[in-house]
Amino acid sequence: MKKFYYPVLFFVLLCLSSCVDIEEHYDFKPDGSCNVLYSFDMSSAVSVLMNLMTDSIKETPQFSIVKDTTLNFYSALPDSTQQRMTLEEANMAKGSSLSVKMDLQKNIMKVGINHVAKNSADLAYYLKHLSKMSLNDQLNSVAKNHKPTGGFDAEQLVAGEDYYSYEITPHKFYRIIDKAKFNAFLKKTSSAFSMAKAMLIDMPYKVVLNFAKPVKSVHNPKAIVSADRKRVTLVTNMDDVMKNPSVMNLKIDF
């Protein structure tokens, strides 16, 4: 029974890899560059599922692994993958890093993707191509020889980013959600979201944009602008986004 119970539960955990606390952070610098950080915290899903497991399963080597590491996207890729990349894709990977913090015994599972965009054009390229960046090779490098059966399909974490269209200039940050693409994404991941909802796993989504100077205008009624107008914060959750995708639209002039 235990031999069957363990892989089934871990498979459920993998299916919930899209059920995470998501945060996007943009730090715009005076020189026009921007540091972008996507953080994905799957700890809540891990906590729920770990409570369903027996002590004997929790004590297996697979659940005793502890990881806390950061690596460069490009250097972690196998040669075969590097050779298939265009120059622009290679540069994007070289300017990105992946951090993984994992301790299942303490209900910790976090992934962070960091990129430094040199200018607005570089930022626009990165955001438009992020969904095409394969994360599996990098995570496999981190967890090599220590992966529980089934692997970890982290590519699902950013798969949905393909549903945004962007207009970014030195004084403008616009992103509009494509409802057709978003609905296609929901159709593909509906089982994972339904499972998370049934297990009372919340899926908050937070976007924070820090600017070097006060913003002139922000078009989103849910967005909160700081007193000095240098920070814009949007807090919602995937349940609200599924009901009204437009809540993620942002038009900021600065």
C-alpha positions in Angstrom: 0.0 0.0 0.0 2.8 2.4 0.9 4.6 1.8 -2.4 1.4 3.0 -4.2 0.5 5.8 -1.7 3.9 7.6 -1.9 4.1 8.2 -5.7 0.4 9.1 -5.9 0.8 11.9 -3.3 3.9 13.2 -4.9 2.2 13.3 -8.3 -0.5 15.4 -6.7 2.1 17.7 -5.4 3.6 18.1 -8.9 0.1 18.8 -10.3 -0.1 21.6 -7.8 3.1 23.2 -9.0 1.0 26.0 -10.6 -0.8 26.6 -7.2 1.6 29.0 -5.7 2.0 32.4 -4.0 3.3 34.5 -6.9 5.1 37.8 -6.6 6.5 40.0 -9.4 8.9 42.7 -8.4 10.2 45.4 -10.8 12.8 47.8 -9.7 13.4 50.6 -12.3 16.7 52.3 -12.0 17.6 56.0 -12.9 19.8 54.7 -15.8 16.8 53.0 -17.4 17.7 49.5 -16.4 15.3 47.3 -14.4 15.7 44.4 -12.1 12.9 41.8 -12.4 12.2 39.1 -9.8 9.5 36.5 -10.1 9.1 34.4 -6.9 7.0 31.3 -6.6 6.2 29.9 -3.1 4.7 26.5 -3.2 5.0 26.0 0.6 1.3 26.2 1.3 0.6 23.3 -1.2 3.5 21.3 0.4 2.1 21.9 3.9 -1.3 20.6 2.9 0.0 17.5 1.2 2.6 16.7 3.9 -0.2 16.5 6.4 -1.7 13.7 4.4 1.5 11.6 4.5 2.5 9.0 7.0 5.6 9.4 9.2 7.3 6.5 7.4 7.0 8.3 4.1 8.2 11.6 5.5 11.3 9.8 6.7 12.4 8.6 3.3 15.6 10.1 1.8 13.5 11.9 -0.9 11.8 14.0 1.8 15.0 14.8 3.7 16.6 16.7 0.9 17.5 20.4 1.7 18.5 22.8 -1.1 19.3 26.5 -1.0 21.2 27.5 -4.1 21.4 30.0 -6.9 22.7 29.4 -10.4 23.0 31.2 -13.7 20.4 30.1 -16.2 22.8 29.9 -19.2 25.6 28.1 -17.4 23.2 25.5 -16.0 21.9 24.5 -19.5 23.4 21.5 -21.3 25.5 22.2 -24.4 22.8 20.8 -26.7 20.3 23.4 -25.4 22.8 26.3 -25.6 23.5 25.4 -29.2 19.8 25.7 -30.2 19.4 29.2 -28.7 19.5 32.4 -30.7 22.0 35.1 -29.7 19.1 37.1 -28.0 17.9 34.0 -26.1 21.4 33.2 -25.0 21.9 36.8 -23.7 18.6 36.7 -21.9 19.6 33.4 -20.2 23.0 34.8 -19.3 21.4 37.8 -17.6 19.0 35.6 -15.6 19.5 33.5 -12.4 17.4 30.8 -10.7 17.2 30.3 -7.0 15.8 27.2 -5.3 15.0 26.8 -1.7 13.6 23.4 -0.7 13.1 21.7 2.7 10.0 19.5 2.6 10.3 18.6 6.2 9.8 22.2 7.1 7.1 22.7 4.3 9.4 24.9 2.3 9.5 25.0 -1.5 10.4 28.3 -3.2 11.7 29.2 -6.7 12.9 32.6 -7.8 13.7 33.9 -11.2 15.8 37.1 -11.4 16.8 39.1 -14.5 18.5 42.5 -15.0 17.2 44.3 -18.1 19.6 46.9 -19.5 16.9 49.1 -20.8 13.2 49.2 -21.8 13.7 47.2 -25.0 15.6 44.5 -23.1 12.8 44.4 -20.5 10.1 44.1 -23.2 12.0 41.2 -24.9 12.5 39.4 -21.6 8.8 39.6 -20.6 7.6 38.5 -24.0 10.0 35.5 -24.1 10.0 34.4 -20.5 7.4 31.8 -21.1 9.6 30.2 -23.7 12.6 29.8 -21.3 12.9 26.2 -20.3 13.2 25.9 -16.5 13.4 22.1 -16.4 17.0 21.8 -17.4 18.1 24.3 -14.7 16.1 22.7 -11.9 17.2 19.3 -12.9 20.8 20.5 -12.5 20.0 21.7 -9.0 18.2 18.5 -7.9 20.3 16.1 -10.0 20.3 12.6 -8.5 17.9 13.8 -5.8 14.6 14.1 -7.6 11.7 12.1 -6.3 10.0 10.0 -9.0 8.1 12.2 -11.5 10.4 15.1 -11.6 9.4 18.7 -11.1 7.7 20.4 -14.0 8.6 24.0 -13.1 7.9 25.1 -16.7 4.2 25.3 -15.6 5.1 28.2 -13.3 5.6 30.7 -16.0 3.6 29.0 -18.8 0.8 31.6 -18.4 3.0 34.6 -19.1 2.3 34.1 -22.8 -1.1 35.6 -22.2 0.2 39.2 -21.8 0.9 41.8 -24.4 3.4 44.5 -23.5 4.2 48.1 -24.5 7.3 49.3 -22.7 9.2 52.5 -23.3 11.6 54.6 -21.1 8.5 56.3 -19.7 5.7 53.7 -20.0 4.9 50.3 -18.7 1.7 48.8 -20.2 0.6 45.2 -20.1 -2.8 44.0 -21.2 -4.1 40.4 -20.7 -5.2 38.5 -23.8 -8.4 36.9 -22.7 -8.4 34.3 -25.4 -4.9 33.1 -24.5 -5.7 33.4 -20.8 -8.8 31.2 -21.2 -6.7 28.6 -23.1 -4.2 28.6 -20.2 -7.1 28.1 -17.7 -8.4 25.2 -19.7 -5.0 23.6 -19.7 -4.5 24.0 -15.9 -8.1 23.8 -14.7 -7.6 20.5 -12.9 -4.7 21.9 -10.8 -6.6 25.0 -9.8 -9.8 23.0 -9.0 -7.7 20.7 -6.8 -6.1 23.6 -5.0 -9.5 25.2 -4.4 -10.9 22.0 -3.0 -8.0 21.7 -0.6 -8.5 25.4 0.5 -5.1 26.4 -0.9 -5.2 30.1 -1.6 -3.3 31.5 -4.6 -2.4 35.2 -4.0 -0.8 37.2 -6.7 1.2 40.3 -5.9 2.9 42.8 -8.3 5.2 45.5 -7.0 6.8 48.1 -9.2 9.4 50.5 -7.8 10.3 53.6 -9.9 13.2 56.0 -9.7 10.8 59.0 -9.9 7.1 59.6 -9.2 4.7 58.0 -11.6 2.4 60.3 -13.6 -0.6 58.1 -14.0 -1.7 54.5 -13.1 -4.7 52.9 -14.8 -6.0 50.1 -12.6 -8.6 50.8 -9.8 -7.1 48.0 -7.6 -3.5 49.4 -7.9 -2.2 51.2 -4.8 0.2 54.1 -5.3 2.6 55.0 -2.5 2.6 58.5 -0.9 5.7 59.5 -2.9 4.2 58.0 -6.0 7.3 55.9 -6.6 5.8 52.5 -5.8 2.8 50.8 -7.4 1.4 47.7 -5.8 -1.3 45.3 -7.1 -2.6 42.6 -4.8 -5.1 40.0 -6.0 -5.5 36.2 -6.2 -5.9 33.7 -9.0 -9.6 33.2 -8.1 -10.4 36.9 -8.8 -8.2 36.8 -11.9 -10.1 33.9 -13.3 -13.4 35.7 -12.7 -12.1 39.0 -14.2 -8.8 38.7 -16.1 -8.7 42.5 -16.7 -7.8 43.0 -13.0 -4.2 42.2 -14.1 -4.1 45.0 -16.7 -1.6 47.8 -15.9 -1.0 51.1 -17.6 1.6 53.2 -15.9 3.2 56.4 -17.2 6.3 57.7 -15.4 
